[in-house]
């Protein structure tokens, strides 16, 4: 769902800006958004969110 994905992007932005570490289990971070979404108009937002998720879990 596009709306839920964009809310998740906003959440990731807030976590990243607050420099909060997160722990990721289960689905790989590069698989959070389906290929259909990554091919759409919000591609840059989704790729930024994936990058920020990776940065927040690196600690």
DSSP file (Angstrom, degrees, kcal/mol; ACC not computed):
  #  RESIDUE AA STRUCTURE BP1 BP2  ACC     N-H-->O    O-->H-N    N-H-->O    O-->H-N    TCO  KAPPA ALPHA  PHI   PSI    X-CA   Y-CA   Z-CA
    1    1 A X     >        0   0    0      0, 0.0     4,-2.2     0, 0.0     5,-0.2   0.000 360.0 360.0 360.0 124.1    0.0    0.0    0.0
    2    2 A X  H  >  +     0   0    0      1,-0.2     4,-2.3     2,-0.2     5,-0.2   0.873 360.0  53.0 -59.6 -41.7    1.5    3.3   -1.1
    3    3 A X  H  > S+     0   0    0      1,-0.2     4,-1.9     2,-0.2    -1,-0.2   0.923 110.9  45.7 -63.2 -45.5    0.1    5.3    1.8
    4    4 A X  H  > S+     0   0    0      1,-0.2     4,-2.1     2,-0.2    -1,-0.2   0.884 111.3  53.8 -65.3 -38.2    1.5    2.9    4.4
    5    5 A X  H  X S+     0   0    0     -4,-2.2     4,-2.1     1,-0.2    -2,-0.2   0.906 108.9  48.1 -63.7 -41.6    4.9    2.9    2.6
    6    6 A X  H  X S+     0   0    0     -4,-2.3     4,-2.0     2,-0.2    -1,-0.2   0.850 109.8  52.2 -69.9 -33.2    5.1    6.7    2.6
    7    7 A X  H  X S+     0   0    0     -4,-1.9     4,-2.1     2,-0.2    -1,-0.2   0.887 109.2  51.0 -66.1 -38.0    4.2    6.7    6.4
    8    8 A X  H  X S+     0   0    0     -4,-2.1     4,-2.7     2,-0.2    -2,-0.2   0.893 107.1  53.3 -65.1 -39.9    7.0    4.2    6.9
    9    9 A X  H  X S+     0   0    0     -4,-2.1     4,-2.5     2,-0.2    -2,-0.2   0.921 108.6  49.8 -59.6 -44.2    9.4    6.5    5.0
   10   10 A X  H  X S+     0   0    0     -4,-2.0     4,-2.0     2,-0.2    -2,-0.2   0.899 110.7  50.2 -62.0 -40.6    8.5    9.4    7.3
   11   11 A X  H  X S+     0   0    0     -4,-2.1     4,-2.5     2,-0.2    -2,-0.2   0.929 110.1  49.4 -61.7 -46.4    9.1    7.1   10.3
   12   12 A X  H  X S+     0   0    0     -4,-2.7     4,-2.7     1,-0.2    -2,-0.2   0.902 108.8  53.6 -60.9 -41.4   12.5    6.1    9.0
   13   13 A X  H  X S+     0   0    0     -4,-2.5     4,-2.7     1,-0.2    -1,-0.2   0.912 110.3  47.0 -59.3 -43.0   13.4    9.8    8.4
   14   14 A X  H  X S+     0   0    0     -4,-2.0     4,-2.0     2,-0.2    -2,-0.2   0.906 112.5  48.7 -67.1 -41.8   12.5   10.6   12.0
   15   15 A X  H  <>S+     0   0    0     -4,-2.5     5,-2.2     2,-0.2     4,-0.4   0.925 114.2  46.8 -61.7 -45.0   14.5    7.7   13.4
   16   16 A X  H ><5S+     0   0    0     -4,-2.7     3,-1.3     1,-0.2    -2,-0.2   0.928 111.8  49.4 -64.1 -46.6   17.5    8.6   11.3
   17   17 A X  H 3<5S+     0   0    0     -4,-2.7    -1,-0.2     1,-0.3    -2,-0.2   0.843 111.6  49.4 -63.0 -33.7   17.3   12.4   12.2
   18   18 A X  T 3<5S-     0   0    0     -4,-2.0    -1,-0.3    -5,-0.2    -2,-0.2   0.495 108.7-129.3 -82.5  -3.5   17.1   11.5   15.9
   19   19 A X  T < 5 +     0   0    0     -3,-1.3     2,-0.5    -4,-0.4    -3,-0.2   0.864  47.7 164.4  56.1  40.8   20.1    9.1   15.5
   20   20 A X      < -     0   0    0     -5,-2.2    -1,-0.2    -6,-0.1     2,-0.2  -0.758  35.3-129.3 -87.8 128.4   18.3    6.3   17.1
   21   21 A X        -     0   0    0     -2,-0.5     2,-0.3    36,-0.1    36,-0.2  -0.529  27.3-166.5 -74.3 144.4   19.8    2.9   16.6
   22   22 A X        -     0   0    0     34,-1.5     2,-0.5    -2,-0.2    37,-0.1  -0.912  15.7-136.7-128.1 158.4   17.4    0.2   15.4
   23   23 A X        -     0   0    0     -2,-0.3     2,-0.5    35,-0.0    34,-0.1  -0.964  18.1-158.8-115.4 129.7   17.6   -3.6   15.2
   24   24 A X        +     0   0    0     -2,-0.5     2,-0.3    33,-0.1     5,-0.1  -0.925  16.7 165.9-113.2 130.6   16.3   -5.3   12.0
   25   25 A X        +     0   0    0     -2,-0.5     2,-0.6     3,-0.1    -2,-0.0  -0.932  50.5  17.7-133.7 160.2   15.3   -8.9   11.9
   26   26 A X  S    S+     0   0    0     -2,-0.3     3,-0.1     3,-0.0    -2,-0.1  -0.715 105.7  46.0  88.4-121.8   13.4  -10.9    9.3
   27   27 A X  S    S-     0   0    0     -2,-0.6     5,-0.1     1,-0.1     2,-0.0  -0.297  91.2-106.7 -61.6 137.2   13.1   -9.4    5.9
   28   28 A X    >   -     0   0    0      1,-0.1     3,-2.2     3,-0.1     4,-0.1  -0.352  25.1-121.6 -62.3 145.0   16.3   -7.9    4.4
   29   29 A X  G >  S+     0   0    0      1,-0.3     3,-1.0     2,-0.2     4,-0.3   0.792 112.8  59.1 -63.2 -27.4   16.3   -4.1    4.4
   30   30 A X  G 3  S+     0   0    0      1,-0.2    -1,-0.3     2,-0.1     3,-0.1   0.503 105.2  52.1 -78.1  -2.0   16.8   -4.1    0.6
   31   31 A X  G <  S+     0   0    0     -3,-2.2    -1,-0.2     1,-0.1    -2,-0.2   0.224  75.4 101.4-115.2  12.0   13.5   -6.0    0.3
   32   32 A X  S <  S+     0   0    0     -3,-1.0     2,-0.5    -4,-0.1    -2,-0.1   0.892  83.7  46.4 -64.9 -39.8   11.3   -3.7    2.4
   33   33 A X  S    S-     0   0    0     -4,-0.3    -1,-0.1    -3,-0.1     5,-0.1  -0.898  92.6-120.8-106.9 131.5    9.7   -2.1   -0.6
   34   34 A X    >>  -     0   0    0     -2,-0.5     4,-1.8     1,-0.1     3,-0.8  -0.234  27.7-107.3 -66.9 158.9    8.5   -4.3   -3.5
   35   35 A X  H 3> S+     0   0    0      1,-0.3     4,-1.1     2,-0.2     5,-0.1   0.826 117.8  61.8 -55.6 -35.4   10.0   -3.8   -7.0
   36   36 A X  H 34 S+     0   0    0      1,-0.2    -1,-0.3     2,-0.2     3,-0.3   0.892 106.7  45.0 -60.6 -39.6    6.7   -2.2   -8.2
   37   37 A X  H X4 S+     0   0    0     -3,-0.8     3,-1.3     1,-0.2     5,-0.3   0.881 109.4  54.9 -71.5 -38.0    7.2    0.6   -5.7
   38   38 A X  H 3< S+     0   0    0     -4,-1.8    -1,-0.2     1,-0.3    -2,-0.2   0.682 107.3  51.9 -69.8 -15.8   10.9    1.0   -6.5
   39   39 A X  T 3< S+     0   0    0     -4,-1.1    -1,-0.3    -3,-0.3    -2,-0.2   0.480 101.3  83.2 -94.4  -4.1    9.9    1.5  -10.1
   40   40 A X  S X  S-     0   0    0     -3,-1.3     3,-1.3    -4,-0.2    -3,-0.1  -0.059 100.0 -79.2 -92.7-167.9    7.4    4.2   -9.4
   41   41 A X  T 3  S+     0   0    0      1,-0.3     3,-0.3     2,-0.1     4,-0.1   0.654 123.7  55.6 -69.1 -19.5    7.4    7.9   -8.8
   42   42 A X  T 3>  +     0   0    0     -5,-0.3     4,-2.3     1,-0.2     3,-0.3   0.138  69.6 120.6-100.5  20.4    8.6    7.7   -5.1
   43   43 A X  H <> S+     0   0    0     -3,-1.3     4,-2.7     1,-0.2     5,-0.2   0.886  72.8  50.8 -50.4 -48.4   11.7    5.6   -6.0
   44   44 A X  H  > S+     0   0    0     -3,-0.3     4,-2.3     1,-0.2    -1,-0.2   0.893 109.8  50.3 -62.3 -40.0   14.1    8.2   -4.5
   45   45 A X  H  > S+     0   0    0     -3,-0.3     4,-2.2     2,-0.2    -1,-0.2   0.920 112.7  46.6 -62.2 -44.0   12.2    8.4   -1.3
   46   46 A X  H  X S+     0   0    0     -4,-2.3     4,-2.2     2,-0.2    -2,-0.2   0.903 112.8  48.5 -67.6 -41.0   12.2    4.6   -0.9
   47   47 A X  H  X S+     0   0    0     -4,-2.7     4,-2.3    -5,-0.2    -1,-0.2   0.885 111.1  51.2 -66.5 -37.3   15.9    4.2   -1.8
   48   48 A X  H  X S+     0   0    0     -4,-2.3     4,-2.7    -5,-0.2    -2,-0.2   0.910 109.2  51.2 -63.5 -41.7   16.7    7.0    0.7
   49   49 A X  H  X S+     0   0    0     -4,-2.2     4,-2.5     2,-0.2    -2,-0.2   0.909 109.6  49.6 -62.7 -42.0   14.7    5.1    3.4
   50   50 A X  H  X S+     0   0    0     -4,-2.2     4,-2.4     2,-0.2    -1,-0.2   0.924 111.8  49.0 -62.4 -43.9   16.6    1.9    2.7
   51   51 A X  H  X S+     0   0    0     -4,-2.3     4,-2.2     1,-0.2    -2,-0.2   0.912 112.6  47.4 -61.5 -43.0   19.9    3.7    2.9
   52   52 A X  H  X S+     0   0    0     -4,-2.7     4,-2.2     2,-0.2    -1,-0.2   0.860 109.3  53.6 -69.1 -35.3   18.8    5.3    6.2
   53   53 A X  H  X S+     0   0    0     -4,-2.5     4,-1.4     2,-0.2    -2,-0.2   0.936 109.8  48.3 -62.0 -45.4   17.7    2.0    7.6
   54   54 A X  H  X S+     0   0    0     -4,-2.4     4,-0.6     1,-0.2     3,-0.3   0.910 112.1  49.0 -61.4 -41.8   21.0    0.5    6.8
   55   55 A X  H  < S+     0   0    0     -4,-2.2     3,-0.5     1,-0.2     4,-0.3   0.865 110.1  51.5 -66.3 -35.8   22.8    3.4    8.4
   56   56 A X  H  < S+     0   0    0     -4,-2.2   -34,-1.5     1,-0.2     3,-0.3   0.729 112.5  45.4 -75.4 -21.5   20.6    3.2   11.6
   57   57 A X  H  < S+     0   0    0     -4,-1.4    -1,-0.2    -3,-0.3    -2,-0.2   0.488  91.5  83.8 -97.8  -3.8   21.3   -0.5   12.0
   58   58 A X     <        0   0    0     -4,-0.6    -1,-0.2    -3,-0.5    -2,-0.1   0.688 360.0 360.0 -73.0 -18.1   25.1   -0.3   11.4
   59   59 A X              0   0    0     -4,-0.3    -1,-0.2    -3,-0.3    -2,-0.1   0.497 360.0 360.0 -69.9 360.0   25.9    0.7   15.0
